[in-house]
Amino acid sequence: MTVGLPGPFALSSLSRRNFIQSSGAAALLAGASLARAGRPPASDRITMGVIGWGMMGPVNTRAFLAQDDCQVVAACDLNQHALEAAVNEINTHYGDRGCGSYHDYRELLARNDIDAVMIAVPDHWHALVAVEAANRKKDVYGEKPLARTIHEQQAIVHAVEQNKIIWQTGSWQRSQAPFRKAAEIVRNGLIGNVIHVEVGLPAGFHDFAGTEPALLAKLAALPDKITDPSLVVPGTPAWDLAVSDPPPELDYNFWIGPSKMEPYIEARIDKNWRWNYNTGGGQLMDWIGHHGDIAHWGLGFDLTGPSEVVGRGDFPAPNAIWNTATVYHIECLYRREVTRYANDVRMTIAGGSGAISMGTKWIGTDGWVWVDRGGFDASNQDWVKMDSLPDDLRKIRLYESSNHYRNFLDCVKSRKPTISPAEVAHHSTIPGHLGLISMLVGGVVHWDVEKEKINDDPDASALLSRPYRAPWHLD
């Protein structure tokens, strides 16, 4: 498998002197600082590089900085201001200047002294960065969803398996006691055989970057009142006002990378790339790796999937600034002859539905259980009061982790699978991907779980992958 840019864009064209200086000096300074601090010796430490300093990058990095046996030695971002913030925070934490600074992720990954990387880049970059990291034999802590398309996810799973690296997906709910308790109630048959699962996700948009007010203020002078970026389309005065030159600190051409080149609009870049299908997957794909992942965990469906998926949704214009589904409803059928469960199971995934609460709810023949962040309820109130299932009910014990980041580091050392490995993350997000494909083509998607292909539907099958903008490629 090859990944990245060929010819004049290849790593060999980079300044060898600058690369050696940045990586070598960083390693020496980091080593000296650790020796003074009395931290674990280099033989016991995991050296880490961080790629992406947007929303989850700082959160994840701070968690790893808090672990004594992990040393963050390098940071990478395509926004110079973000990169400076990352390097400054890491250096301040260690009290030195040992953090290497990188514009190109391939430079960071070429460092032989880095054991693992944390990847928190937009969805459209997941596959390229992750596959390159795996091929460089770096263990990976990567964000959800696993990738922008099913084909890209398959490429990641293949690279992880082929290179025998450790992978942890940022589906951190598996490392929280209430989610594990709920899943164990289901797995131990306390609600009987599961018939239906409800997966409630968010709807609409959320202005994570806080750029929407400035855009709307710019559009306020227009005769037609515009209240949302999803109403702005090309060929209108509003679009012309929204488009601008990229700021000098952002390498926008590199940022767009393998996706279709589009005009720079601030409201769909930093953190808000989620609301544009060119770079993200909307609320559905942003959250399926959380509550959909927990649904699979409780059912024991980590390595299987639905055979039929049908969805419907409300979409803005496909060329709008924000164009991802605002409301969606997806029905998935898990056939017993495929899953080896006692019966067929139906899963409903919904965003913007008043009938389905946020979180995961399993409904069985003998009861039900629901869990969300900060919420837990069940048909048996004794289960609600328990911190965990007592041993006499806990015949099936699920993988136990109390800290998602610590679990990753421990597995890097032991070489045992993490609680959220790549193949599990791949299967957890497939219902979301197929639901989106169904909504876009307007029909039922028939999925071959074993062969991982869509049957008898060329239009739907085409959406399992996406074209890459030259010269980027994922083979």
N, C-alpha and C positions, 0 to 999 in steps of 0.2 A: 504494500500500500504506500503510495506517495502522497505527500501533502505539502502545500505551500506554493511558493513562487519559483519559477525556473529562471534560467539565464541571468541577466543583469540584476535581477532582484534577489538572487540567492544569497545565503549567508556569507559565502566566500567573497562577495564583493564588499563586505563591511570592513571598516578599518581594523586590521588585526591588532595594531598597537593600542588603539583605544579600547578594544575588547579586552585585551590582556591586562591593560592598566586598570580598567574598571573592576574586572572580576578578581584579579590578583590582589589589588589593594584592599578590596572589600573583605576578602577572606582573611588577610593578615590583620586588619584592624579589628574584625569581629573576633578572631582568635585571641588577640591581646586583651580585648575588653572582657571576654569571658573568663580568662585566666585571672584577671584582677577581681572579678566579681565572685569567684569561687563557685561558679556553676558547674554542672557535670562536664567532664572532659569530652573532647571532640568525638571520641569513640562511642560515647553514649548519647550523643545529640543527633537529632534529625535536622538537617539544614533545609530550609524552605525558601522558595521564591513565590511571590504573590503577583498574579496577573489580573489586573482590573481593579480600579479604585473608585467604583461608583457607589452603589447602594450596599451590596453585601460584602464587597471587598474589605472595607474598613472593619465591619462587624466580625468577619471571619478572621482577619489578621489579628485583631486585638485578642481574640480568643486564643490564637496560637502563641501570641506574645506572652500570654499568662502562663504558658506551660514551660517549666524549667528545662525540659529536655528537648525543646524545639528552638532553633535559632533561625530567625528570618533574616536572610542575607541579601535579598534582591527584590526589587519591585519594578513593575512594568505597567505603563498606561500610555495611551495615545494622546491624552490631554496633558500638556506640560504642567499646568497648574495642579491637576490631580496627582501627577507623578511626584511633583515637589512636595505636596502634602503627605503623600505616602512615605517617601524617603525621610522627611523630617520627623514624622511621627515614630517611625521605626528607629531612627537614630537617637531620638530623644529618649525612647524607652531604654535603650542599651547604654546611653551616655557616651556614644562614640560617633564616628562617621563611616561605619562599616557597611552600610546598605548600598549595594550596587543599584544604579539607576538605568533603566532600559526603555527605549521607545519601541523596539521590535521584540516581540515575545520569543522569536527564534534565537536571538542572542542570549536571552536569559536561559532558555532551555539547553543551549549548547554548553553551559557550564557543567563541568564534570563534578564539581564539589557540591552540587545541589541534589539532595535526595528526593525531595517532594515539592509539589507546587499546589497552590491554592488558585483555582481558576474561577473568576467571577466577572465574566464578560457578557455582552448581550447574546441572546439566543443564537443569532445568525453566525456567531463566531465559535460556538461551543465545539463543533466537530473538528474544525481545523486545528484549534489550539490543543484540544484533548488528544487527538490522534498523534500529533507531533510530540506531545509530552510522553505519551505511552511509548512511542517509537524511540524516544530518548531514554527510556527506562526510568522515568520519573513516576513515583507514586502520586496519585491525584486526589485532592479534595475538590470536587466540582459541583457547581450549582445546578438546581433543577430548573426547568425540565432538562432531561439528559441532552436533548438537541432540538433543533428547529423542525426536523422531519424524521420520519421513521428510518429512512435510508441512512441518514447521518447517525442516528442512534445505533444502528446495526454496525456501522463503521467503528464507532467507539467501542462497542462490546467486543468486536473482533480484535481491535488493537490491544485492548486490555488483556484479553485472554492470550493472544499470541505473545505478548511481551511479559506476561505473568507479573503485572504490576498490581499494587493495592489501590482500590478505588473506593472512595466514600462520596455518596451523593448528599447534597445539603437538604435532604428530606429529614430534618432533625426531629420531627414529631415522634419517630421511632425510638428516640432516646429520652422520651418523656414518660413518666410512670402512668399517668391516666390513659394515654393511648395504648400502652402495653397491656394495662389491666383490661381495657375494653376488648382488645383483640384476643386476649386469653380467655375471656368469658365466652366469646364466640367459638374459638378454636376448641375449647373444652366441652362444647355441646350444651352449655347451660341455657341457651335459648332455643335448643332443638336444631333442626335443619334450617338453614337460612334460605328464605324464599326470595327476599327482595332486599336490596341495599340502596339507601339514599345518600348521595354525595352532593352536599350543598356547597357551592362556590360563590365568590363575589360576581357582581355584574357591573356593567358600565366601565368607567375609567376612573383612575385616581391620578391626580397631578403630583406625582412624587417629586418632580424637580422644581415645582413651584413656578413654572414658566407660563402657565395658562393666563394668569392675570395680565402680564405684559402684552401678550398677543391680543387678548380681547380689548385692552386699552388702545392698542394700535388700530384695531378694526372699528372702534366706537364711532369714528367720524363717518363711516359709510352709511348710506341711507337705509340699508337692510340690517336690522339688528342681528348680530351673530353671538350666540351664547355658548358655543362649544366648538373646539377644533374639528370635530367630526362633521361639521357643516361646511368646512372650507375645502373647495375643490379647485383643480387647475382651470385656467381660463376665466377666472373671476378677479375683480379688484381685490377681494380679500386674500386670495392666493398670492397675488403680486406683492401685497404688503407683508405677507407672512414669510416669503422667501427672502433670504439675505445671504451675504457672503459668510463662510465659516469664520469663526474667530481665529486669530493667528496661533493661539495655543493648541488648537485641535487639528490633527492630521485627518481631515475629513475623508479624503480618498481612501486612506488605509482603513479608517473606521468603517466605511461602507463595505470594504473588503469584497467578499464573494457575492454579496447581494446586488441587486439592480441599482445602478447609480440614480439617485434622486436629488432634487434640489435641497440645499441645506435649509431646514426649518428648525429653529431652536426648540420648539414645543414637542418635537418627536425624537430628540436625541438623548440627552442625559436622563437616565432612569425612565423616561417616557417612551423609549423605543419599543416598549411592550405593546403599545397601542397601534402599531403599524406592522402589518403582516410581512413586510419586506425584511423586518429585523426581529420581530417577536411574534407571540401567539395569543395576545390578549389575556383576559382574566382566566379563561379556560385553561390555557397551557401554563400560565403562571402558577396555578393552584392545583392542577391535577396531580402533581408530584407530591402534594401534601395529603389532602383528604382522600384522593383516589388511591394513593399509596397505602394509606391506613386501611382502606376498604379491602384491598387485596391481602394485606397482612392478616387481617382477621379471618378471611376466607381460606387462607392457605393457597392463594392464587399467584404467588410471587413469580412463577415461571410459566404461567399460562395466560389465557386471555379470552375475550369475547369472540363468538363466531359470527354474530350479527350486530350491527350498530346502525342506528338511524337517529338523525338529529335535525332540529330546526332552530333557527335563530334569527335575530334582528340585526341587520348590518347597516352601517353607514355606506355611502358611495365607496366603491372599491378603490378610488383614487383620492379619497379624502385624507387630510392630515392624519387623523386618527380613524382607522377603518376596521378595527377588530369588532367582533360581535359584542353587542351591548347586553343582550338577553339571549339565553340559549337553553335548550332542553334536549337531552340525549338519552336514548334507551339502548342498553346493551344486554345481549342475551348470552349467557355462559352455559353452553351445553354440557350436560353431565358426561356424555361419552368422550368429551375432550378434557374436561377438568378432573374427571374421576370423583367428583363430588356426588352426594347421594341423590341429588335432583338438579334440574335446571335452576339457575339463579338469574334473576333480572336485576340489573343495576340502573338506576336513574341518576344522571349527572345534570345538575341544573344550576344556573346562575340567574338571579332575578326572579325566582319563583317564590311566591309567598307560601306555597304549600310545603316547601322543603327547607329546613333550617340549615344554616351554615354548619359544616362538620360532616361526620360520618355516622349513619344509623343503619344497623343491621336488624332486620325483622325476620324472626324465625317462627317455627311452629309452636314454640313454647314460651315466647317472650321476645323482648327487644332490648337493645342497648344503643345509646347515642353518646358521642364524645366530640368535643370541640376544644379549642384553646380556652381554658378557663371554664369549661362547662362539661358536665357529666350527668347523665340520667339513664334510667333503666326501668324495665317493668318490675324488677325486684329491687326495692329500696335498700335492702341489705348490701347489695353490690355497690351502691352509691356511697355508702358509709365506709366501705373498706378502702384502705390504702393500696392493698393488693389482694389477690385471691389467696385464701388459706391453702396450705399444702394438700389437704385432702380433696380439694376441688381442682387443684392445679396439676393435673396429670400431664398435660402438654405445657411445657415451659418454653416461651419464646425467647429469642435472643435478647439478652438484657444489657443495656447500656444506659448509664446515667449522665453521660456527657458525650455529645456527638464528636467533638474535636478530639477529646481524649481517646475515644474509641478508635479514631483514625490513626493516631500516633501509636497506640498500642498495637494495632494491626500491622503498621509499617514495620514494627520491631519483630512481631511474632510471625508475620507473613500469613496470618489467618484472615479469612474474609471479614469485612466490616459489616455493620448492621444494615447498610444501604449500598450494596455493591452495584456495579454498572448494569449487570443483567437484570437485577431486580428493578432498578430505576427504569430501564427500558420497558419492561412489561407493565410497570405502574402507569406509565404515560401513554401507552398504546391506545387505551379507550378514549383519551382526550384527542389524540391525533386522528383516530378514525371518526370520532364524532365531528370534528372540524371538517374533515374531508366529506362526510355525509352531508353536512350543512351546505358546503360549497357546491356539490354536484347535484344535490336535491334528490337523494334516494337512499335505499338501504345498501350498506356496505357489507359484503359477505367476506369474512376474513378467515384465511386458512392459518390457524394458530401455529401448526407445526412448521409449515413452509414459510410463514410470515409473508404472505402475499394476498392481494385482493383478487377474488375470483370474478372473471367474466365482466369486467368493467374497466375498459382502457382509460376513460376519463378520470376515474377515481384512482387507478393505479399510478397515473402520471403524477399525482399529488403526494405520492410516497417519497418523492425526492424533489429537488428544485434545481434549476439551472444555476451554474456558478459564473460569475463575471470573470472574464479573462483578466489576468493570467492565473487566477486562483483555481485550484482543482483539488478534488478529493476522489481518488481512484480506489 
